[in-house]
Amino acid sequence: MELSPLAVAYARARGNDRISSFGACAALSDLVDLSTAKLLKREISDMIVAPAYDDAALEILMTKKNGKYLIIDIDLDYEPGLVEERTLFGVHLVQDRNNMAITEKTLDHIVTENRDLPDAAKRDLLIAAITLKYTQSNSVCFAKDRQTLGVGAGSITVYTVRGSLLRR
């Protein structure tokens, strides 16, 4: 089967952690095509989120999990606010949204003595930085050959707290 670029991207991302897929959600950034749907059909996941689906892909996905597979369209016009807010048990948490663009310019300030990074290393660092942008704080990411190999996601997010700090 010839794989589309989206199918290849999904397969590589999926290869990052094939074991911890219980309750997984496939979030894709492009039109889901037939080859991607065929891959998704074989994999364990409970839902998919994407901007669009071609008819053949949608037909396949609608049969997954005996028709109970969640298929969600992304609202392409949605623009998140600049501030994220949550209230947990009366404590109001506020955090600026991370809207930093990660580009090659991100690597302009290298703090090691050896500042000579091969192009492949720069590419992999950018992939890791983009991955970490969308994981929880205190995370680590390993990337090589244009693929994330592992992500250790932390569990602490830094917020500004409006309320009383009772103990540390």
mmCIF file of the C-alpha atoms, coordinates in Angstrom:
data_MODEL
# 
_entry.id   MODEL 
# 
loop_
_atom_site.group_PDB 
_atom_site.id 
_atom_site.type_symbol 
_atom_site.label_atom_id 
_atom_site.label_alt_id 
_atom_site.label_comp_id 
_atom_site.label_asym_id 
_atom_site.label_entity_id 
_atom_site.label_seq_id 
_atom_site.pdbx_PDB_ins_code 
_atom_site.Cartn_x 
_atom_site.Cartn_y 
_atom_site.Cartn_z 
_atom_site.occupancy 
_atom_site.B_iso_or_equiv 
_atom_site.pdbx_formal_charge 
_atom_site.auth_seq_id 
_atom_site.auth_comp_id 
_atom_site.auth_asym_id 
_atom_site.auth_atom_id 
_atom_site.pdbx_PDB_model_num 
ATOM 1   C CA . MET A 1 1   ? 0.000   0.000  0.000  1.00 0.00 ? 1   MET A CA 1 
ATOM 2   C CA . GLU A 1 2   ? 1.365   3.420  -0.981 1.00 0.00 ? 2   GLU A CA 1 
ATOM 3   C CA . LEU A 1 3   ? 1.295   5.736  2.041  1.00 0.00 ? 3   LEU A CA 1 
ATOM 4   C CA . SER A 1 4   ? 0.426   9.416  1.839  1.00 0.00 ? 4   SER A CA 1 
ATOM 5   C CA . PRO A 1 5   ? 2.599   11.961 3.696  1.00 0.00 ? 5   PRO A CA 1 
ATOM 6   C CA . LEU A 1 6   ? -0.089  12.165 6.409  1.00 0.00 ? 6   LEU A CA 1 
ATOM 7   C CA . ALA A 1 7   ? -0.142  8.366  6.776  1.00 0.00 ? 7   ALA A CA 1 
ATOM 8   C CA . VAL A 1 8   ? 3.662   8.316  7.097  1.00 0.00 ? 8   VAL A CA 1 
ATOM 9   C CA . ALA A 1 9   ? 3.538   11.098 9.713  1.00 0.00 ? 9   ALA A CA 1 
ATOM 10  C CA . TYR A 1 10  ? 0.846   9.216  11.671 1.00 0.00 ? 10  TYR A CA 1 
ATOM 11  C CA . ALA A 1 11  ? 2.778   5.926  11.509 1.00 0.00 ? 11  ALA A CA 1 
ATOM 12  C CA . ARG A 1 12  ? 5.966   7.598  12.734 1.00 0.00 ? 12  ARG A CA 1 
ATOM 13  C CA . ALA A 1 13  ? 4.169   9.433  15.543 1.00 0.00 ? 13  ALA A CA 1 
ATOM 14  C CA . ARG A 1 14  ? 2.367   6.243  16.512 1.00 0.00 ? 14  ARG A CA 1 
ATOM 15  C CA . GLY A 1 15  ? 5.692   4.420  16.610 1.00 0.00 ? 15  GLY A CA 1 
ATOM 16  C CA . ASN A 1 16  ? 6.725   6.771  19.408 1.00 0.00 ? 16  ASN A CA 1 
ATOM 17  C CA . ASP A 1 17  ? 4.782   4.678  21.952 1.00 0.00 ? 17  ASP A CA 1 
ATOM 18  C CA . ARG A 1 18  ? 2.882   1.668  20.662 1.00 0.00 ? 18  ARG A CA 1 
ATOM 19  C CA . ILE A 1 19  ? 2.272   0.187  24.120 1.00 0.00 ? 19  ILE A CA 1 
ATOM 20  C CA . SER A 1 20  ? 0.462   3.024  25.932 1.00 0.00 ? 20  SER A CA 1 
ATOM 21  C CA . SER A 1 21  ? -2.356  3.477  23.467 1.00 0.00 ? 21  SER A CA 1 
ATOM 22  C CA . PHE A 1 22  ? -5.351  2.608  25.626 1.00 0.00 ? 22  PHE A CA 1 
ATOM 23  C CA . GLY A 1 23  ? -7.843  5.453  25.210 1.00 0.00 ? 23  GLY A CA 1 
ATOM 24  C CA . ALA A 1 24  ? -5.735  7.044  22.486 1.00 0.00 ? 24  ALA A CA 1 
ATOM 25  C CA . CYS A 1 25  ? -6.908  9.877  20.291 1.00 0.00 ? 25  CYS A CA 1 
ATOM 26  C CA . ALA A 1 26  ? -5.481  10.440 16.812 1.00 0.00 ? 26  ALA A CA 1 
ATOM 27  C CA . ALA A 1 27  ? -5.221  14.196 16.173 1.00 0.00 ? 27  ALA A CA 1 
ATOM 28  C CA . LEU A 1 28  ? -4.289  14.980 12.588 1.00 0.00 ? 28  LEU A CA 1 
ATOM 29  C CA . SER A 1 29  ? -3.629  18.327 10.942 1.00 0.00 ? 29  SER A CA 1 
ATOM 30  C CA . ASP A 1 30  ? -4.651  17.544 7.375  1.00 0.00 ? 30  ASP A CA 1 
ATOM 31  C CA . LEU A 1 31  ? -7.395  15.882 5.356  1.00 0.00 ? 31  LEU A CA 1 
ATOM 32  C CA . VAL A 1 32  ? -7.600  12.210 6.347  1.00 0.00 ? 32  VAL A CA 1 
ATOM 33  C CA . ASP A 1 33  ? -7.156  10.133 3.204  1.00 0.00 ? 33  ASP A CA 1 
ATOM 34  C CA . LEU A 1 34  ? -7.678  6.458  2.423  1.00 0.00 ? 34  LEU A CA 1 
ATOM 35  C CA . SER A 1 35  ? -4.158  5.266  3.314  1.00 0.00 ? 35  SER A CA 1 
ATOM 36  C CA . THR A 1 36  ? -4.281  7.059  6.677  1.00 0.00 ? 36  THR A CA 1 
ATOM 37  C CA . ALA A 1 37  ? -7.729  5.612  7.429  1.00 0.00 ? 37  ALA A CA 1 
ATOM 38  C CA . LYS A 1 38  ? -6.466  2.099  6.645  1.00 0.00 ? 38  LYS A CA 1 
ATOM 39  C CA . LEU A 1 39  ? -3.641  2.556  9.170  1.00 0.00 ? 39  LEU A CA 1 
ATOM 40  C CA . LEU A 1 40  ? -6.022  3.958  11.771 1.00 0.00 ? 40  LEU A CA 1 
ATOM 41  C CA . LYS A 1 41  ? -8.408  1.047  11.278 1.00 0.00 ? 41  LYS A CA 1 
ATOM 42  C CA . ARG A 1 42  ? -5.702  -1.380 12.470 1.00 0.00 ? 42  ARG A CA 1 
ATOM 43  C CA . GLU A 1 43  ? -4.537  0.638  15.465 1.00 0.00 ? 43  GLU A CA 1 
ATOM 44  C CA . ILE A 1 44  ? -6.050  0.898  18.928 1.00 0.00 ? 44  ILE A CA 1 
ATOM 45  C CA . SER A 1 45  ? -7.657  4.288  19.400 1.00 0.00 ? 45  SER A CA 1 
ATOM 46  C CA . ASP A 1 46  ? -11.004 5.617  20.537 1.00 0.00 ? 46  ASP A CA 1 
ATOM 47  C CA . MET A 1 47  ? -11.332 8.729  18.431 1.00 0.00 ? 47  MET A CA 1 
ATOM 48  C CA . ILE A 1 48  ? -9.922  10.905 15.682 1.00 0.00 ? 48  ILE A CA 1 
ATOM 49  C CA . VAL A 1 49  ? -9.839  14.683 15.344 1.00 0.00 ? 49  VAL A CA 1 
ATOM 50  C CA . ALA A 1 50  ? -8.987  16.202 11.955 1.00 0.00 ? 50  ALA A CA 1 
ATOM 51  C CA . PRO A 1 51  ? -9.977  19.138 9.745  1.00 0.00 ? 51  PRO A CA 1 
ATOM 52  C CA . ALA A 1 52  ? -11.549 16.979 7.027  1.00 0.00 ? 52  ALA A CA 1 
ATOM 53  C CA . TYR A 1 53  ? -12.019 13.415 5.773  1.00 0.00 ? 53  TYR A CA 1 
ATOM 54  C CA . ASP A 1 54  ? -12.267 12.153 2.213  1.00 0.00 ? 54  ASP A CA 1 
ATOM 55  C CA . ASP A 1 55  ? -15.308 9.961  1.552  1.00 0.00 ? 55  ASP A CA 1 
ATOM 56  C CA . ALA A 1 56  ? -13.401 6.665  1.326  1.00 0.00 ? 56  ALA A CA 1 
ATOM 57  C CA . ALA A 1 57  ? -11.563 7.369  4.587  1.00 0.00 ? 57  ALA A CA 1 
ATOM 58  C CA . LEU A 1 58  ? -14.758 8.318  6.371  1.00 0.00 ? 58  LEU A CA 1 
ATOM 59  C CA . GLU A 1 59  ? -16.411 5.100  5.214  1.00 0.00 ? 59  GLU A CA 1 
ATOM 60  C CA . ILE A 1 60  ? -13.589 3.030  6.744  1.00 0.00 ? 60  ILE A CA 1 
ATOM 61  C CA . LEU A 1 61  ? -13.460 5.016  9.996  1.00 0.00 ? 61  LEU A CA 1 
ATOM 62  C CA . MET A 1 62  ? -17.226 4.720  10.494 1.00 0.00 ? 62  MET A CA 1 
ATOM 63  C CA . THR A 1 63  ? -16.837 0.918  10.746 1.00 0.00 ? 63  THR A CA 1 
ATOM 64  C CA . LYS A 1 64  ? -14.116 1.064  13.418 1.00 0.00 ? 64  LYS A CA 1 
ATOM 65  C CA . LYS A 1 65  ? -15.186 -0.160 16.858 1.00 0.00 ? 65  LYS A CA 1 
ATOM 66  C CA . ASN A 1 66  ? -18.460 -1.413 15.377 1.00 0.00 ? 66  ASN A CA 1 
ATOM 67  C CA . GLY A 1 67  ? -19.465 2.132  14.450 1.00 0.00 ? 67  GLY A CA 1 
ATOM 68  C CA . LYS A 1 68  ? -18.695 3.565  17.905 1.00 0.00 ? 68  LYS A CA 1 
ATOM 69  C CA . TYR A 1 69  ? -15.446 5.264  16.881 1.00 0.00 ? 69  TYR A CA 1 
ATOM 70  C CA . LEU A 1 70  ? -15.643 9.016  17.541 1.00 0.00 ? 70  LEU A CA 1 
ATOM 71  C CA . ILE A 1 71  ? -14.930 11.086 14.418 1.00 0.00 ? 71  ILE A CA 1 
ATOM 72  C CA . ILE A 1 72  ? -14.583 14.807 15.100 1.00 0.00 ? 72  ILE A CA 1 
ATOM 73  C CA . ASP A 1 73  ? -14.066 17.741 12.732 1.00 0.00 ? 73  ASP A CA 1 
ATOM 74  C CA . ILE A 1 74  ? -11.702 20.502 13.799 1.00 0.00 ? 74  ILE A CA 1 
ATOM 75  C CA . ASP A 1 75  ? -13.143 24.002 13.634 1.00 0.00 ? 75  ASP A CA 1 
ATOM 76  C CA . LEU A 1 76  ? -10.548 25.646 11.386 1.00 0.00 ? 76  LEU A CA 1 
ATOM 77  C CA . ASP A 1 77  ? -11.808 29.114 12.367 1.00 0.00 ? 77  ASP A CA 1 
ATOM 78  C CA . TYR A 1 78  ? -11.209 28.562 16.097 1.00 0.00 ? 78  TYR A CA 1 
ATOM 79  C CA . GLU A 1 79  ? -8.656  30.928 17.623 1.00 0.00 ? 79  GLU A CA 1 
ATOM 80  C CA . PRO A 1 80  ? -7.774  30.226 21.271 1.00 0.00 ? 80  PRO A CA 1 
ATOM 81  C CA . GLY A 1 81  ? -7.614  33.106 23.722 1.00 0.00 ? 81  GLY A CA 1 
ATOM 82  C CA . LEU A 1 82  ? -4.303  34.562 24.858 1.00 0.00 ? 82  LEU A CA 1 
ATOM 83  C CA . VAL A 1 83  ? -4.953  33.434 28.441 1.00 0.00 ? 83  VAL A CA 1 
ATOM 84  C CA . GLU A 1 84  ? -5.948  29.984 29.703 1.00 0.00 ? 84  GLU A CA 1 
ATOM 85  C CA . GLU A 1 85  ? -8.015  29.825 32.884 1.00 0.00 ? 85  GLU A CA 1 
ATOM 86  C CA . ARG A 1 86  ? -9.209  26.985 35.100 1.00 0.00 ? 86  ARG A CA 1 
ATOM 87  C CA . THR A 1 87  ? -10.993 26.895 38.427 1.00 0.00 ? 87  THR A CA 1 
ATOM 88  C CA . LEU A 1 88  ? -10.262 23.891 40.646 1.00 0.00 ? 88  LEU A CA 1 
ATOM 89  C CA . PHE A 1 89  ? -12.044 23.594 43.970 1.00 0.00 ? 89  PHE A CA 1 
ATOM 90  C CA . GLY A 1 90  ? -12.357 27.357 44.290 1.00 0.00 ? 90  GLY A CA 1 
ATOM 91  C CA . VAL A 1 91  ? -8.788  28.154 43.198 1.00 0.00 ? 91  VAL A CA 1 
ATOM 92  C CA . HIS A 1 92  ? -8.589  30.193 40.011 1.00 0.00 ? 92  HIS A CA 1 
ATOM 93  C CA . LEU A 1 93  ? -5.570  29.305 37.822 1.00 0.00 ? 93  LEU A CA 1 
ATOM 94  C CA . VAL A 1 94  ? -4.408  31.640 35.039 1.00 0.00 ? 94  VAL A CA 1 
ATOM 95  C CA . GLN A 1 95  ? -1.672  31.052 32.467 1.00 0.00 ? 95  GLN A CA 1 
ATOM 96  C CA . ASP A 1 96  ? -0.631  32.794 29.258 1.00 0.00 ? 96  ASP A CA 1 
ATOM 97  C CA . ARG A 1 97  ? -1.119  30.608 26.201 1.00 0.00 ? 97  ARG A CA 1 
ATOM 98  C CA . ASN A 1 98  ? 2.123   29.379 24.670 1.00 0.00 ? 98  ASN A CA 1 
ATOM 99  C CA . ASN A 1 99  ? 2.046   31.027 21.259 1.00 0.00 ? 99  ASN A CA 1 
ATOM 100 C CA . MET A 1 100 ? 5.794   30.872 20.617 1.00 0.00 ? 100 MET A CA 1 
ATOM 101 C CA . ALA A 1 101 ? 6.635   29.985 17.026 1.00 0.00 ? 101 ALA A CA 1 
ATOM 102 C CA . ILE A 1 102 ? 9.343   27.331 16.854 1.00 0.00 ? 102 ILE A CA 1 
ATOM 103 C CA . THR A 1 103 ? 11.550  27.932 13.831 1.00 0.00 ? 103 THR A CA 1 
ATOM 104 C CA . GLU A 1 104 ? 15.223  27.584 12.913 1.00 0.00 ? 104 GLU A CA 1 
ATOM 105 C CA . LYS A 1 105 ? 15.734  30.961 14.592 1.00 0.00 ? 105 LYS A CA 1 
ATOM 106 C CA . THR A 1 106 ? 14.871  29.231 17.889 1.00 0.00 ? 106 THR A CA 1 
ATOM 107 C CA . LEU A 1 107 ? 18.304  27.573 17.697 1.00 0.00 ? 107 LEU A CA 1 
ATOM 108 C CA . ASP A 1 108 ? 20.243  30.834 17.287 1.00 0.00 ? 108 ASP A CA 1 
ATOM 109 C CA . HIS A 1 109 ? 21.291  30.938 20.950 1.00 0.00 ? 109 HIS A CA 1 
ATOM 110 C CA . ILE A 1 110 ? 23.330  27.790 21.641 1.00 0.00 ? 110 ILE A CA 1 
ATOM 111 C CA . VAL A 1 111 ? 24.830  27.753 25.131 1.00 0.00 ? 111 VAL A CA 1 
ATOM 112 C CA . THR A 1 112 ? 27.448  25.012 24.667 1.00 0.00 ? 112 THR A CA 1 
ATOM 113 C CA . GLU A 1 113 ? 31.074  25.552 23.636 1.00 0.00 ? 113 GLU A CA 1 
ATOM 114 C CA . ASN A 1 114 ? 30.528  23.567 20.446 1.00 0.00 ? 114 ASN A CA 1 
ATOM 115 C CA . ARG A 1 115 ? 28.032  25.628 18.451 1.00 0.00 ? 115 ARG A CA 1 
ATOM 116 C CA . ASP A 1 116 ? 28.457  23.655 15.257 1.00 0.00 ? 116 ASP A CA 1 
ATOM 117 C CA . LEU A 1 117 ? 25.247  21.664 14.883 1.00 0.00 ? 117 LEU A CA 1 
ATOM 118 C CA . PRO A 1 118 ? 24.774  19.499 11.801 1.00 0.00 ? 118 PRO A CA 1 
ATOM 119 C CA . ASP A 1 119 ? 21.568  20.149 9.856  1.00 0.00 ? 119 ASP A CA 1 
ATOM 120 C CA . ALA A 1 120 ? 20.152  16.761 10.901 1.00 0.00 ? 120 ALA A CA 1 
ATOM 121 C CA . ALA A 1 121 ? 20.669  17.628 14.588 1.00 0.00 ? 121 ALA A CA 1 
ATOM 122 C CA . LYS A 1 122 ? 18.967  21.017 14.114 1.00 0.00 ? 122 LYS A CA 1 
ATOM 123 C CA . ARG A 1 123 ? 16.013  19.352 12.425 1.00 0.00 ? 123 ARG A CA 1 
ATOM 124 C CA . ASP A 1 124 ? 15.667  16.802 15.221 1.00 0.00 ? 124 ASP A CA 1 
ATOM 125 C CA . LEU A 1 125 ? 15.977  19.502 17.902 1.00 0.00 ? 125 LEU A CA 1 
ATOM 126 C CA . LEU A 1 126 ? 13.155  21.444 16.246 1.00 0.00 ? 126 LEU A CA 1 
ATOM 127 C CA . ILE A 1 127 ? 10.966  18.325 16.133 1.00 0.00 ? 127 ILE A CA 1 
ATOM 128 C CA . ALA A 1 128 ? 11.655  17.721 19.831 1.00 0.00 ? 128 ALA A CA 1 
ATOM 129 C CA . ALA A 1 129 ? 10.932  21.373 20.709 1.00 0.00 ? 129 ALA A CA 1 
ATOM 130 C CA . ILE A 1 130 ? 7.608   21.310 18.854 1.00 0.00 ? 130 ILE A CA 1 
ATOM 131 C CA . THR A 1 131 ? 6.678   18.042 20.579 1.00 0.00 ? 131 THR A CA 1 
ATOM 132 C CA . LEU A 1 132 ? 7.519   19.494 23.990 1.00 0.00 ? 132 LEU A CA 1 
ATOM 133 C CA . LYS A 1 133 ? 5.496   22.636 23.309 1.00 0.00 ? 133 LYS A CA 1 
ATOM 134 C CA . TYR A 1 134 ? 2.363   20.477 23.306 1.00 0.00 ? 134 TYR A CA 1 
ATOM 135 C CA . THR A 1 135 ? 3.195   18.232 26.280 1.00 0.00 ? 135 THR A CA 1 
ATOM 136 C CA . GLN A 1 136 ? 2.978   19.017 29.963 1.00 0.00 ? 136 GLN A CA 1 
ATOM 137 C CA . SER A 1 137 ? 5.762   20.961 31.625 1.00 0.00 ? 137 SER A CA 1 
ATOM 138 C CA . ASN A 1 138 ? 8.856   19.268 33.005 1.00 0.00 ? 138 ASN A CA 1 
ATOM 139 C CA . SER A 1 139 ? 8.999   16.971 29.999 1.00 0.00 ? 139 SER A CA 1 
ATOM 140 C CA . VAL A 1 140 ? 11.823  15.434 28.023 1.00 0.00 ? 140 VAL A CA 1 
ATOM 141 C CA . CYS A 1 141 ? 11.795  14.392 24.364 1.00 0.00 ? 141 CYS A CA 1 
ATOM 142 C CA . PHE A 1 142 ? 14.167  12.275 22.302 1.00 0.00 ? 142 PHE A CA 1 
ATOM 143 C CA . ALA A 1 143 ? 14.085  12.732 18.516 1.00 0.00 ? 143 ALA A CA 1 
ATOM 144 C CA . LYS A 1 144 ? 16.258  11.264 15.773 1.00 0.00 ? 144 LYS A CA 1 
ATOM 145 C CA . ASP A 1 145 ? 15.977  10.990 12.014 1.00 0.00 ? 145 ASP A CA 1 
ATOM 146 C CA . ARG A 1 146 ? 12.884  13.230 11.768 1.00 0.00 ? 146 ARG A CA 1 
ATOM 147 C CA . GLN A 1 147 ? 10.955  11.239 14.379 1.00 0.00 ? 147 GLN A CA 1 
ATOM 148 C CA . THR A 1 148 ? 10.122  11.555 18.051 1.00 0.00 ? 148 THR A CA 1 
ATOM 149 C CA . LEU A 1 149 ? 11.415  8.397  19.714 1.00 0.00 ? 149 LEU A CA 1 
ATOM 150 C CA . GLY A 1 150 ? 10.242  9.029  23.248 1.00 0.00 ? 150 GLY A CA 1 
ATOM 151 C CA . VAL A 1 151 ? 8.497   11.587 25.418 1.00 0.00 ? 151 VAL A CA 1 
ATOM 152 C CA . GLY A 1 152 ? 8.574   11.683 29.179 1.00 0.00 ? 152 GLY A CA 1 
ATOM 153 C CA . ALA A 1 153 ? 5.722   14.016 30.096 1.00 0.00 ? 153 ALA A CA 1 
ATOM 154 C CA . GLY A 1 154 ? 5.806   15.835 33.411 1.00 0.00 ? 154 GLY A CA 1 
ATOM 155 C CA . SER A 1 155 ? 2.820   16.553 35.552 1.00 0.00 ? 155 SER A CA 1 
ATOM 156 C CA . ILE A 1 156 ? 3.314   20.093 36.813 1.00 0.00 ? 156 ILE A CA 1 
ATOM 157 C CA . THR A 1 157 ? 2.095   23.118 34.894 1.00 0.00 ? 157 THR A CA 1 
ATOM 158 C CA . VAL A 1 158 ? 3.155   26.566 36.094 1.00 0.00 ? 158 VAL A CA 1 
ATOM 159 C CA . TYR A 1 159 ? 0.159   28.809 36.788 1.00 0.00 ? 159 TYR A CA 1 
ATOM 160 C CA . THR A 1 160 ? -0.399  32.143 38.466 1.00 0.00 ? 160 THR A CA 1 
ATOM 161 C CA . VAL A 1 161 ? -2.577  31.332 41.452 1.00 0.00 ? 161 VAL A CA 1 
ATOM 162 C CA . ARG A 1 162 ? -5.273  33.671 42.757 1.00 0.00 ? 162 ARG A CA 1 
ATOM 163 C CA . GLY A 1 163 ? -6.066  32.238 46.172 1.00 0.00 ? 163 GLY A CA 1 
ATOM 164 C CA . SER A 1 164 ? -4.350  31.171 49.368 1.00 0.00 ? 164 SER A CA 1 
ATOM 165 C CA . LEU A 1 165 ? -1.291  28.943 49.425 1.00 0.00 ? 165 LEU A CA 1 
ATOM 166 C CA . LEU A 1 166 ? -1.747  26.715 52.434 1.00 0.00 ? 166 LEU A CA 1 
ATOM 167 C CA . ARG A 1 167 ? 1.476   24.718 52.208 1.00 0.00 ? 167 ARG A CA 1 
ATOM 168 C CA . ARG A 1 168 ? 4.259   23.840 49.828 1.00 0.00 ? 168 ARG A CA 1 
# 
